Amino acid sequence: MAKMISSPHSRATGVGALPHTDPVQACSDVLSIFGDFPYVPTLPDHGQLESIVYNDSEQLPGRIMRDDRLVFDSSADTTVAMEKIYADYMEGNFSPYALHKKYGSGFIEMMKQDLSIAPILKCQVTGPVTFGMQVVDAGKRPMYYDTQLADMLSKLLALRARWCEIEMQTRTGVKETLVVLNEPYLASLGSSVVPIDRDSVRSGWQDIAAFVDGGLGIHCCSNTDWEFVIGLNPSVISIDAYTTAKEFLLYSDSICGYLEAGGAVAWGIVPADFRVFSQETIGSLYRRYGAIREEICTLIPESLFDRQSLITPSCGIRFADRNGAIAIMQAAAEISLRIRKQAG
């Protein structure tokens, strides 16, 4: 079970990618808008190695780049490299799993900031399911379908997550940390076309949760088996509330129990796709969020809902320039401000 974070009280924060290519500018924009719940932006437009999966692949045994794709070389002897990952996991040796600048320029830049007055700092790490399903061998078989490789991946990503939280604590002076596993491939839970074994998912989650001292959350921007995800007891569940709130709310009883136990939901009510966002207003998004709040609060007090909620974009921001990304982030911040003023 992950450690629960301090109640976020409907603060606003971001999710992951920004379209910026300048890490200094990106971090400055994040801190100016989300100063009381900052997050580390990822910058895929700054370089392919900074995009999801790639940015956490540096220490992957058998990794090769082929035609701008990340591939696992199953013909290579990775025994020694995999044994080292297992040994490092057992010994708590996370230092070799550092995130270097060409894989995470936003992270490196954010580590230069003094965040000692911020209550918490959030970053993202690719989840083992998404990593293992995205990286395939020469026969196009996902790594995740090999049980030994899937197990190794969870240890590898646990080491990366632990390194990230220690860096955030020691470099920025922030009071709390939150590492969120980016897991869009959890949408495959229950799929007969792209099957994902729940026991493997649970085992991988437990490997990482046992290794991370601070908060550990899950982001899935598609519909999934939310009962299963809630049952993992993450610190934060981050969802695309703009698109999937109806499906998520089918599990209202479990959601309420989760909030009562100290879990937090990051309601991605602001569309991260600028083309969709441009068709909305802050007022229309605020009303959409209000409908979610009203439905859940037939079961729990409004004060509890507000205390255990976050307001975010639905996912990493895309199809936007810097000005568009700022507008999306500011919309989340404005909705958060309205909610907190309403709550008094």
Residue pairs with C-beta under 8 A, 6 or more apart in sequence:
1 209
1 233
2 209
2 212
2 215
2 216
2 217
2 233
2 234
2 235
3 212
3 213
3 214
3 215
3 216
3 235
4 215
4 235
4 261
4 262
4 263
4 264
5 120
5 176
5 178
5 214
5 215
5 235
5 236
5 264
6 119
6 120
6 176
7 262
7 264
7 307
7 308
8 37
8 120
8 264
8 307
8 308
8 309
8 310
9 306
9 307
9 340
10 306
10 307
10 309
10 310
10 311
10 336
10 339
10 340
10 343
11 34
11 36
11 37
11 310
11 311
11 336
11 340
12 33
12 34
12 37
12 310
12 311
12 312
12 329
12 332
12 333
12 335
12 336
12 337
13 34
13 37
13 38
13 39
13 122
13 266
13 310
13 311
13 312
13 332
14 30
14 34
14 39
14 41
14 312
14 313
14 317
14 329
14 332
15 39
15 124
15 219
15 238
15 266
15 268
15 272
15 312
15 313
15 314
15 315
15 316
15 317
16 41
16 42
16 52
16 124
16 182
16 219
16 315
16 316
17 41
17 42
17 43
17 44
17 51
17 52
17 316
17 317
17 318
18 26
18 29
18 30
18 41
18 42
18 43
18 106
18 316
18 317
18 325
19 45
19 317
19 318
19 320
19 321
19 322
19 324
19 325
20 26
20 29
20 41
20 43
20 45
20 46
20 322
20 325
21 43
21 45
21 46
22 46
23 41
23 43
23 46
23 105
23 106
23 108
23 109
24 109
25 322
26 41
26 43
26 106
26 109
27 41
27 106
27 109
27 110
27 113
29 322
29 325
29 326
29 329
30 38
30 39
30 41
30 110
30 329
31 38
31 113
33 326
33 329
33 330
33 333
34 329
34 333
35 118
36 118
36 119
37 118
37 119
37 120
37 122
37 310
38 110
38 115
38 118
38 121
38 122
39 121
39 122
39 123
39 124
40 104
40 106
40 107
40 110
40 121
40 122
40 123
40 124
40 168
41 106
41 110
42 50
42 51
42 52
42 55
42 104
42 106
42 107
42 124
42 316
43 50
43 105
43 106
44 50
44 51
44 52
44 316
46 105
46 106
47 102
47 105
48 54
48 68
49 55
49 102
49 103
50 102
50 103
50 104
50 105
50 106
52 126
52 130
52 134
52 182
53 70
53 126
53 130
53 131
53 134
53 135
54 70
54 103
55 99
55 103
55 104
55 126
56 99
56 103
56 125
56 126
56 131
56 157
56 160
57 63
57 70
57 103
57 131
57 135
58 99
58 100
58 103
59 85
59 96
59 97
59 156
59 159
59 160
60 72
60 135
60 156
61 76
61 78
61 81
61 82
61 85
61 152
62 72
62 73
62 74
62 76
62 78
62 81
63 70
63 71
63 72
63 73
64 70
64 71
64 72
64 73
65 71
70 134
70 135
71 135
71 136
71 137
71 138
72 135
72 136
72 137
72 143
72 149
73 137
73 138
74 137
74 138
74 139
75 138
82 148
82 152
85 152
85 155
85 156
85 159
86 152
86 155
87 93
88 94
88 96
88 97
88 155
88 159
89 155
89 158
89 159
89 207
89 211
92 162
92 211
93 159
94 159
94 160
94 162
94 163
94 166
95 163
96 159
97 156
97 159
97 160
97 162
97 163
98 163
98 167
99 107
99 108
99 160
99 163
99 164
99 167
100 108
101 108
107 123
107 164
107 167
110 121
110 172
111 167
111 168
111 171
111 172
112 171
113 172
114 172
114 173
115 121
115 172
115 173
115 174
116 172
116 173
116 174
116 175
118 172
118 174
118 175
119 174
119 175
119 176
120 174
120 175
120 176
120 177
120 178
120 215
121 168
121 172
121 174
121 176
121 177
121 178
122 177
122 178
122 179
122 180
123 164
123 165
123 168
123 177
123 178
123 179
123 180
124 179
124 180
124 181
124 182
124 219
125 157
125 160
125 161
125 164
125 179
125 180
125 181
125 182
126 157
126 181
126 182
127 157
127 181
127 182
127 183
127 185
127 186
127 204
127 218
128 144
128 150
128 153
128 154
128 157
128 181
128 204
128 208
129 144
129 183
129 185
129 186
129 188
129 196
129 201
129 204
130 182
130 183
130 184
130 185
130 186
131 143
131 144
131 153
131 157
132 142
132 143
132 144
132 145
132 149
132 150
132 153
133 142
133 143
133 144
133 185
133 188
133 194
133 196
134 142
134 185
135 142
135 143
136 142
136 143
137 143
143 149
143 150
143 153
144 150
144 153
144 196
144 200
147 200
150 200
150 204
151 203
151 204
151 207
153 204
154 203
154 204
154 205
154 207
154 208
155 207
157 181
157 208
158 207
158 208
158 210
158 211
158 212
159 211
161 179
161 181
161 208
161 211
161 212
161 216
162 211
162 212
162 213
164 177
164 179
165 177
165 179
165 212
165 213
165 214
168 174
168 177
169 177
169 214
176 214
176 215
177 214
177 215
178 214
178 215
178 216
178 217
178 235
178 236
179 212
179 214
179 215
179 216
179 217
180 216
180 217
180 218
180 219
180 236
180 238
181 205
181 208
181 216
181 217
181 218
181 219
182 219
183 218
183 219
183 220
184 219
184 220
184 221
184 222
185 196
186 196
186 201
186 218
186 220
186 222
186 224
186 225
186 229
187 220
187 222
187 223
187 224
188 194
188 195
188 196
189 196
189 198
189 201
189 224
189 225
189 228
190 224
190 225
198 225
198 228
201 228
202 232
205 218
205 232
205 234
208 216
209 216
209 232
209 234
215 235
215 236
216 234
216 235
217 234
217 235
217 236
217 237
217 238
217 264
217 266
218 229
218 232
218 234
218 236
218 237
218 238
219 238
219 239
219 266
219 315
220 229
220 238
220 239
221 239
221 240
221 243
221 244
221 268
221 314
221 315
222 240
222 244
223 244
223 247
223 248
226 237
226 247
226 248
226 250
226 251
226 254
226 255
227 251
227 254
229 237
230 237
230 251
230 254
230 255
230 257
230 258
230 263
231 254
233 258
233 261
233 263
234 263
235 263
235 264
236 263
236 264
236 265
236 266
236 310
237 258
237 263
237 264
237 265
237 266
238 265
238 266
238 268
238 310
238 312
239 245
239 248
239 265
239 266
239 267
239 268
240 268
240 272
240 314
240 315
241 248
241 267
241 268
241 269
241 289
241 292
241 314
242 268
242 269
242 270
242 271
242 276
242 285
242 288
242 314
243 314
245 267
245 269
245 288
245 292
248 255
249 255
249 292
249 295
249 296
252 295
252 296
252 299
253 299
255 265
255 296
256 296
256 299
256 300
258 265
259 265
259 300
259 304
259 305
259 308
260 300
260 304
262 308
263 308
264 308
264 309
264 310
265 308
265 309
265 310
266 309
266 310
266 311
266 312
267 289
267 292
267 309
267 310
267 311
267 312
268 312
268 313
268 314
268 315
269 285
269 288
269 289
269 292
269 311
269 312
269 314
269 332
269 335
270 277
270 285
270 311
270 312
270 313
270 314
270 328
270 331
270 332
270 335
271 277
271 280
271 313
271 314
271 328
272 313
272 314
272 315
272 316
272 317
272 318
272 328
273 314
273 318
273 319
274 317
274 318
274 319
274 320
274 324
274 325
274 327
274 328
275 319
277 320
277 324
277 327
277 328
277 331
278 324
282 331
282 334
282 335
285 331
285 335
286 335
286 338
289 311
289 335
289 339
293 302
293 305
293 306
293 339
296 305
297 305
302 343
303 343
306 339
306 340
306 343
309 339
311 332
311 333
311 335
311 336
311 339
312 332
313 328
313 329
313 332
317 324
317 325
317 328
317 329
320 327
320 328
